[in-house]
Amino acid sequence: MGKGAALSLPRFISSLRPFVEHLVCTSQLPRPPPPFSRSLSSSSPPLSDPYALLKQDPIEICTSLWVKAFSSPPTTTFPNLTGFLSKFDLWVLAYQRCCAHVTGTFPPRNAVHSHVLHDLLSLRNAVVKGTYAWNNKTHQLIRSPIDTKPSTQLVSKRKLQALLDSDEPCFQDRVVQEVLLMIVEPVFEARFSQKSHAFRPGRNAHTVIRTIRSNFAGYLWFLKGDLSEVFDNVDRNVVMGCLEQAVTDRKILGLVKSALRAPNRMQCGDGEVQWPRKKKKLKKVSKKKRILNEREAKPDPYWLRTFFNFAPEEAAKVPSYGNCGILCPLLSNVCLNELDQVMEEKIVEFFRPSESDSIWKNSINDGCHNPAWPEFVPASGDEKTRKMDYIRYGGHFLIGIRGPREDAVDMRKQVIEFCERRFGIRLDNSKLEIEHITRGIQFLDHIICRRVIHPTLRYTATGGNVVSEKGVGTLLSVTASLQQCIRQFRRLAFVKGDKDPEPLPCTPMLYSSQAHTNSQMNKLLETMADWYRYADNCKKVVGFCAYVIRSSLAKLYAARYRLKSRAKVYSIATRDLSRPLRESSNNSAPEYSDLLRMGLVDAIEGVRFSHMSSIPSCDYSPFPRNWVPDHERLLRDYIRLEDPKFFCALHRSIKKDGLSLPQDEISELLWHFKSVGTRQRPAQMLIAIVCFHEWHLSGFGGPIEDTSEDTGVNSMDHTIQMIKKGVSTLKTTDFSAWFSGFHPRPENLKRDFRNRDPEAHFLVVTTAKRSRKVGGAPSPQYLIAGRLWEDRTLPKVHGTSACIELHLGKSPRHFYNF
């Protein structure tokens, strides 16, 4: 009995302790701190000073993450990304980008106010500590720059309810999404397949069309699939499962998982999910023109809104996952990347070469038989090489099959089974159609078809004889769909009718001047011409668009200036509508030429593409089969050049072949000059000087700077003059001044490297690009130059990596903008 009471007494005390502590805390009055401690706390700096946390360049942080992701194997997981999430420099960059999205201007880093930095620091701390809540509109840690209302202003119940029910996302959510995007995107960009082209930097719909033109010639059957249901109805566990394959950081996964919860769902206590009640329909009220705030961004111009509405079906839908916002396109690619990987494996398994075929006899890459004309495929016999290719843009994909229809049916069955097993989506025949190339396949508002041609093939035979023979084959044709273009114009109220469309007046530009209207329509026409520039019928489609817009403007001007018909407008303003129009009843108005001379009106531009000769032709520039964007190629080159084994192997091979470079000669000559004298090897010295000058003048080296102002011997003319005068006229002062920047001692080279422009000495990337243009193989100059600069300028430090990071930091748009 006593023992039980003794055991229960500690439990009672432990249960009573929180209550007693609460009473003690509430009963005691707050006491002022002693004067000594007050003065001490005022003299010491605050612990949460945001300026003390700004230590690094955010571009360098992002660059290091991109390099780490691309240099790691594809199966590597990233468990430690919370360190990047804690870096305050990334949060400031995310805030700058969000301000650019809201206000239209990118604020510099030193223009961010101190109170904004404190709010941004509190937002970062809430995210790192795990107390951040998505879509919390009543408790915002940081406010939008266009929100000028004071935070202490009272809000009525009706306005508060309207704020909670609005679909406008919080500004602080956008900042957190930007930070997550900068951290997670490079991890998956290194893993993504080259077959996907949507929502990725450096890739767009044009790369899809050019890839189809280059790689899809010779295929007979096409499977056109629609997986846009993944953008809305996919289970969040599937998304998290795909995300966990590369990212295992609990903090990042917890943030994404909490953001995947849909904001319009309400969970009850018993676990059921209920949808909110439908709102009452409000009466339509005429919208008044709203005056923009001082910092609010201007709305998109009319021509840009019109072109966005002209988007094809494959690019019109954007994924939406809860509160993920700008993370949704990346998450959709993460999910669909599994389909891309599976299709790449099936492409290799499906390949069956045939000796009787004219192409693809041995390897899967033999299809690039003519890089200048990849659309043409010579005719073959009955037994053809079976081959397959695949490409995806967003939720739509295209599979080309060279073989019988049974192979296409079998492939459709396998794709349906995979999508149902992995994503839980059932695809019927209407969403995964099998079409023959002769019927034409529409993809991204372009029609893929073929036609039989009989070209005259000329080639050089053995002995140097030029042989001309008649050939036969199929030509892949990628044309713009004129019917789809008419439907888009009819949806935008530019035309009426289908078979014989009649232009309608452009009423949204009724109250705009003639100069402003023409300039807006010219921008729309130029953008549409750029969109259709890879279509075979580019001139025809752009000419039709120009006719519709020009006729629509003519009808608008006829109604505005009270002219009777379009013919009357054309007779006054000419065919391109470049001459000024005015009402016939208003004869007292001043002349347009006088107003233009006084600067009171704008000059009127003529409507573009009024004649077929002014329309640009189709762009048939060859597209590489294994094309990668510029930023990925630069990253791969940098990672390869940063590997010391690569330099050692190349240096060993060059030494084995007995090659020498001007740098080696000059280093040896400098040693002879300092130890023996200038007359030891005069002929070799002059040859090295000339070679070194030629090497610099060719662009492979940095500029030669003269450290002594009185000599002025850093030019090729002076060297030629010295060669003419002879070796005996080579003075010691001139020679030392000429080679003052290339002294073999490390301390002098360090000082010289600091004084020089790093971008001018960025030898690795510059010579890599130029050597690739010349022959594709790396030249010895660029290999040894990079090695010498790394060894002589920054010993024991990777000087090449420092230069490349600095170079990448000056162009971040390759990495962070779509």
TIMI-742110 format. One record per residue (C-alpha): residue in one letter; x, y, z. Coordinates in steps of 0.001 Angstrom, whole numbers, plus 500000, padded with zeros to 6 digits. Layout:
# residues N
AXYZ
...
//
This chain:
# residues 818
M500000500000500000
G502782502417500938
K504797501248497965
G501937501999495563
A501470505429497064
A505189506069496723
L505068505096493042
S502002507230492285
L503411510310494020
P506030511114491317
R503401510702488595
F501110513131490375
I503943515642490776
S504927515309487112
S501316515882486025
L501001518844488340
R504264520490487230
P502961522172484028
F500017523632485915
V502275524984488691
E504718526448486167
H501814528110484371
L500634529644487670
V504127530868488480
C504593532440485056
T501213534174485112
S501431535348488701
Q504795537031488418
L504900540521486951
P507458541318484279
R510486542914485842
P512656545428484028
P516155544186483292
P519014545618485339
P520811548619483855
F524047546706483341
S522399543997481290
R520413546593479347
S523525548474478323
L525272545216477460
S522443544048475250
S522297547381473466
S526008547345472695
S526103543754471358
P524855543160467766
P521507541362467326
L521624537657466675
S519135537807463789
D520814540427461631
P519886539680457981
Y522820541666456609
A525256539387458455
L523769536378456632
L524388537772453143
K527762536145452559
Q527717534468449130
D526584535135445624
P523333533203445020
I524355532496441432
E527497530739442669
I525390528668445063
C523033527603442295
T525938526933439936
S527606524650442462
L524345522733442852
W523959522341439087
V527544521119438743
K527109518677441611
A523885517289440128
F525297516827436622
S528567515334437840
S526832512689439980
P525644509335438584
P521952509091437624
T521197506808440581
T522616509200443191
T520239510494445858
F520526513881447556
P519859513585451301
N521379516905452417
L519505519742450716
T518436521499453922
G521736523382453886
F520736525045450613
L517298525756452069
S518930527610454967
K521063529900452801
F519612533379453100
D521158534504449795
L518846532160447882
W515837533636449676
V516838537147448642
L517199536008445025
A513791534319445207
Y512265537533446538
Q513831539505443692
R512364537140441127
C508936537282442753
C509077541080442700
A509952540933439003
H506916538706438433
V504584541057440327
T505923544495439435
G507576543796436087
T511012545067437189
F513867543121438770
P515012545039441869
P518745545074442607
R519987543460445765
N520961546711447450
A517470548133446846
V515746545634449152
H514738547445452348
S515782546320455791
H512253545564456993
V511771543328453940
L514966541448454822
H513725540937458391
D510390539618457080
L512228537375454643
L514399536051457464
S511323535236459568
L509851533406456561
R513051531384456152
N513117530496459830
A509495529347459703
V510252527089456728
V513420525633458267
K511782525009461661
G508761523329460025
T506120525816461246
Y505255527253457819
A501659526807456583
W500734527055452920
N498001529429451714
N497786531150455100
K496250534443454026
T495434535657457528
H499005535431458821
Q501439536517456123
L505066536784457116
I506014538849454076
R503818541022451908
S503755541733448212
P505533544930447086
I502301546199445484
D500361545760448727
T500497549312450042
K497773548986452676
P499005549084456295
S499056545721458045
T497266547134461099
Q494205548239459114
L490975546583460198
V489179544479457611
S485472543839457548
K484065540350457786
R482857540427454215
K486254541450452834
L487965538849454980
Q485683536122453635
A486278537318450090
L490035537204450734
L489857533650452032
D487689532475449122
S489798534099446409
D491964531945444152
E494858534416444160
P497939532717445693
C499858534239448568
F503024536152447813
Q504951534278450481
D503952530961448872
R505495532168445637
V508771532995447418
V508953529527449016
Q508158527904445666
E510983529846444002
V513468528616446600
L512302525017446245
L512499525290442468
M516097526549442576
I517064523626444813
V515113520733443282
E515254521600439574
P518982520877438967
V518652517536440765
F516055516296438271
E517325518108435172
A520382515860435307
R518062512813435424
F515441513804432864
S515325512097429502
Q516317513881426320
K512942512877424885
S510921515388426954
H510807519021425841
A508105520809427875
F508593522940431001
R512366522626430801
P515065525297430308
G516453525469426805
R513657523343425303
N510362524381423734
A507877523439421041
H510319524421418287
T512825521823419463
V510044519219419243
I509222520148415654
R512884520177414632
T513489516835416344
I510532515296414493
R511854516595411197
S515338515238411911
N514612511878413596
F511140510682412554
A511721510150408829
G510941506645407576
Y508311505692410188
L504991504294409003
W502783504069412090
F502384506706414781
L500878506490418267
K499611509825419544
G498904509696423299
D497237512094425708
L498291511887429358
S496980515294430446
E495037513599433258
V498345513355435110
F498205517133435475
D495049516971437628
N493983513540438827
V497237511859439811
D497571510596443361
R499930512612445529
N501534509398446791
V502627508718443205
V504187512167442986
M505964511741446306
G507180508279445287
C508743509674442112
L510240512577444069
E511793510327446709
Q513807508445444107
A516246511369443883
V515547513579446919
T515603511994450376
D515824515175452433
R512964515112454946
K512586518885455089
I512176519247451315
L509860516251451086
G507737517546453958
L507320520937452304
V506312519434448964
K503958516935450611
S502161519654452570
A501892521762449391
L500320518901447429
R497186519084449559
A494494520803447527
P493353524099449051
N489719523621448068
R489261520387450025
M488122520275453638
Q488884517202455737
C486454516271458498
G487317514620461764
D486402511139460546
G488838511389457617
E486267511965454879
V486897514585452239
Q484196517119451537
W484071519736448877
P482885523252449754
R479429524315448816
K478844526028445532
K478878529774445679
K475812531743444806
K475799533165441332
L476376536873441436
K474775539257439029
K476937540394436184
V478188543884436828
S479962545954434230
K483628546154435118
K485036549617435523
K488526550512434452
R490869550080437374
I493769552407438053
L497008550503438600
N499056550989441715
E502414552677441596
R504362549412441728
E501862547150440004
A502911545595436724
K501121546600433575
P498869543944432017
D500030542078428955
P499459543964425704
Y496714542935423351
W498988541231420841
L500583539050423526
R497232537983425019
T496036537118421528
F499080534987420808
F498760533154424139
N495181532288423194
F496553531007419879
A498489528250421686
P498035524649420461
E496157522049422457
E499309520327423684
A500655523551425214
A497422525081426501
K497056523017429667
V499343523619432652
P499569521130435562
S498099522076438926
Y498916520255442165
G497495521905445267
N499610524821446481
C502730523864444505
G502321526749442039
I505418527055439849
L506619523658441098
C503754521894439277
P505440521698435830
L508565520233437417
L506559517679439409
S504646516617436289
N507935516005434475
V509184514052437498
C506171511739437238
L506239511345433464
N510002510826433417
E509367507192434336
L507434506758431090
D510332508370429215
Q512845505969430749
V510670502960429933
M510241504088426324
E514000504568425929
E514513500958426987
K511830499772424587
I513439501709421718
V516631499690422177
E514720496401422520
F512548497082419470
F515450497704417078
R515936494841414596
P518348495622411721
S517948494240408220
E520727493813405667
S518404494564402740
D517438497982404095
S519178501063402745
I519642502654406189
W519809501448409797
K521654498310408705
N523936497847411681
S523426500463414372
I520457502332415737
N522191505613414889
D522682504850411206
G519566506840410345
C521583510036410097
H522736509068406629
N522515512637405360
P522592515286408091
A521887518040405561
W518720516265404366
P517432514041407178
E513827514118405921
F514626511971402891
V514681508177403264
P515616506018400245
A513251503284399194
S513892499784400556
G512699496280399885
D509962494334401631
E512147493470404613
K512856496700406432
T514686497491409594
R512270497706412505
K512871500838414487
M510990503035416950
D511326506549418325
Y509552508561421003
I509100512214421971
R506978513965424606
Y505757517500425101
G503957517994428417
G501148515469428729
H501170514520425024
F503610512102423406
L504268510720419939
I505667507281419070
G506896506491415571
I507176502843414490
R508839501445411382
G507272498021410954
P503867496311410640
R500730497528412388
E500844494591414809
D503913496132416424
A502012499384416944
V499079497528418519
D501412495636420842
M503188498862421844
R499867500558422583
K498923497668424852
Q502190497952426776
V501830501728427229
I498237501350428491
E499291498709431005
F502193500831432286
C500086503991432712
E497353502086434540
R499819500338436814
R502020503342437617
F499738506385437421
G496319504808437862
I495081506240434548
R493100504179432067
L493779505158428454
D491201504213425858
N491667504082422098
S490539507705421672
K493463508905423814
L496018506615422213
E495285506464418509
I497189504536415835
E497488506478412579
H499328505850409330
I501741508408407975
T499717508822404761
R496721510177406709
G498751512868408439
I499343513181412171
Q498609516498413855
F500942517433416696
L501480520954418055
D499262522352415265
H501618520859412660
I500762517970410348
I503344515195409874
C502995513402406536
R505137512085403698
R505264512103399944
V507161510019397375
I509806511923395433
H512332511037392712
P515419513169393351
T518624513180391352
L521375511966393649
R524890513187392927
Y527910511760394704
T531615511307394145
A532571507732393312
T535970506078393530
G538451507777391289
G536943511218391768
N534143510796389234
V530883512594389985
V527956510190389477
S524364511365388962
E521559508868389194
K517806508998389635
G516607507871393051
V513293507213394728
G512283507604398348
T509943509242400813
L510237512764402146
L508945513649405598
S506854516803405458
V506029518941408501
T503406521516407556
A501290523907409582
S497604523045409835
L495653525750408004
Q492313524439409285
Q493525524658412876
C494718528201412212
I491247529142410935
R489638527599414033
Q491891529614416303
F491051532833414435
R487352532020414646
R487631531408418394
L489329534793418805
A486543536521416770
F488846537491413888
V486898535557411232
K483534533894410754
G482906530775408753
D485012527691408205
K485526526858404549
D485496530438403287
P486339532564406351
E485282536202406314
P487394538629408390
L485685540571411165
P486654544017412495
C489113544019415367
T486824545638417931
P489224545511420949
M491382548140419201
L488465550462418429
Y489618553343420636
S493330553071419817
S495155555251417331
Q496153554002413920
A499848554000414813
H499288552024418017
T496953549537416321
N499371548855413471
S502303548395415840
Q500327545915417971
M499297543869414947
N502845543916413575
K504144542388416799
L501456539701416572
L502358538927412961
E506087538748413707
T505454536369416589
M503245534134414451
A505827534125411670
D508406532992414225
W506044530265415463
Y505501528840411956
R509081529272410711
Y509863525506410745
A506771524537408704
D507106523660405035
N504170525917404143
C505439528813406246
K504821531405403523
K501284530209402888
V500184530188406546
V501828533488407462
G500379535070404312
F496900533915405347
C497398535328408870
A498547538643407408
Y495486538728405128
V493100538115408034
I494674540763410276
R495010543334407497
S491389542865406438
S490241543023410058
L492058546326410525
A490647547694407276
K487111546961408442
L487905548556411793
Y489235551727410161
A486234551860407822
A483922551897410848
R486058554302412893
Y486666556926410182
R483200556520408614
L484434555162405333
K482144552950403311
S484219549835402612
R487615548211402824
A488353549296399261
K488001552933400307
V490408552349403197
Y492946550673400912
S492698553496398371
I493600556086401029
A495957554189403337
T497462551896400645
R497720548146400922
D499841548099404108
L497687550771405864
S500719553010406407
R499134556329405368
P497063558328407874
L493284558192407863
R490852560783409148
E487141561467409026
S485892563176405883
S483604565510407889
N486450566805410076
N488212569093407592
S489457571524410233
A491863568993411764
P495553569712411198
E497554567692408715
Y499246564546409910
S502612565641408532
D502488568824410605
L501601566915413765
L504348564384413100
R506916567137412582
M505918568742415898
G506131565371417679
L502444565294418656
V501681561946416972
D503556558708416418
A504774557476413084
I502488554923411447
E504093551589410620
G502815549636407678
V501255546244408362
R503906543586407887
F503876540819405247
S501601542642402805
H503470540911399968
M504548537284399726
S508124538310398988
S508461539881402443
I507452536673404264
P510459534631405490
S510926531156404079
C511015527926406034
D514089527354408176
Y515676524074407048
S518841524394409128
P520045520911410186
F519292519827413731
P521688517362415460
R520224514002416359
N521605514038419904
W520983517728420493
V521338519151424006
P520846522773425135
D523798525104425463
H523795525203429259
E523902521403429524
R526736521175427018
L528660523830428927
L528123521965432184
R529302518680430677
D532418520350429262
Y533195522000432568
I532813518755434511
R535045516953432029
L537691519680432162
E537611519791435959
D538598516136436201
P542395515938436813
K542553512471435262
F541334513924431971
F544156516489431900
C546760513942432923
A545722511557430161
L545751514289427528
H549068515648428731
R550519512135428613
S549248511564425081
I550657514892423858
K554030514167425392
K553932510692423887
D553380512119420400
G556209514581420889
L554103517711420478
S555080521117421886
L553242524349422367
P554260528010422477
Q553788528076426259
D556346525320426758
E558821527027424435
I558427530379426171
S558828528841429614
E562065527190428509
L563306530374426853
L562542532389429935
W564585530006431990
H567507530342429567
F567141534107429563
K567281534347433354
S570069531798433783
V572358532078430690
G571344535122428668
T569460536249425599
R572003534972423027
Q571762531300424009
R569101530253421481
P568262533243419251
A566536531368416439
Q564304529308418699
M563520532450420689
L562287534324417634
I560245531352416463
A558627531100419881
I557868534839419904
V556221534662416468
C554264531522417378
F553144533063420621
H551935536198418828
E550113534153416210
W548530532079418959
H547206535205420662
L546113536927417466
S544147533824416433
G541959534259419508
F543003531216421512
G544814533216424171
G544134536225426324
P545305539722425417
I548978540517425957
E549308543450428305
D552438545545428572
T553413546391432129
S555964549038431125
E554496552049429376
D557738553312427817
T558637550262425722
G555373549443423928
V556605546166422490
N553389544183422866
S552414544260419205
M553163542026416270
D554594544932414243
H557297545535416816
T558171541830416803
I558479541836413005
Q560708544899413198
M562932543154415738
I563126540110413466
K564212542310410566
K566868544071412615
G568246540781413861
V568824539012417074
S571574541403418163
T569142544319418532
L567023542424421080
K567560544506424176
T567278543099427635
T564811545762428744
D562481545130425815
F562629541389426285
S561926541538430013
A559102544022429475
W557556541871426774
F557637538791429020
S556824540570432285
G553325539101432358
F554560535538431808
H557278535155434393
P557543531531435559
R557467532426439228
P554102531681440859
E553888534923442859
N554319537068439726
L551774534994437855
K549298535361440709
R549693539118440636
D549342539180436864
F546211537004437002
R544572539405439448
N545288542382437195
R543891540718434116
D540253540389433136
P539042536856434039
E536594536795431143
A539380537566428658
H541394534623429978
F538506532188429968
L540480529936427670
V538723526678428279
V535215527545427143
T536322529862424336
T538714527405422752
A536311524531423288
K533663526313421244
R536096527316418505
S537702523902418258
R534254522358418048
K533383524663415151
V536601523832413301
G536768520095413591
G534934518867416625
A538044517445418314
P539774519232421198
S542908521007420051
P546186520728421992
Q546236524499422493
Y543037524540424477
L544025521507426551
I547489522727427478
A546301526317427903
G543775525261430480
R546315523097432254
L549003525802432252
W546655528495433464
E545452526233436230
D548967525308437328
R550676528695436959
T548011531208437984
L546349529594440990
P548533526755442319
K546806524336444690
V543472525972443726
H541247525057440794
G541643528213438773
T539645526783435873
S536629526140438080
A536824529666439468
C536811531136435967
I533911528962434847
E531840529722437925
L532417533411437313
H531434532971433674
L528272531058434564
G527330533625437170
K527071536305434486
S524378534423432546
P521977532745434976
R519067532774432555
H520270529538430993
F519469527821434263
Y516540529505435947
N514291530890433215
F512038528828430940
//
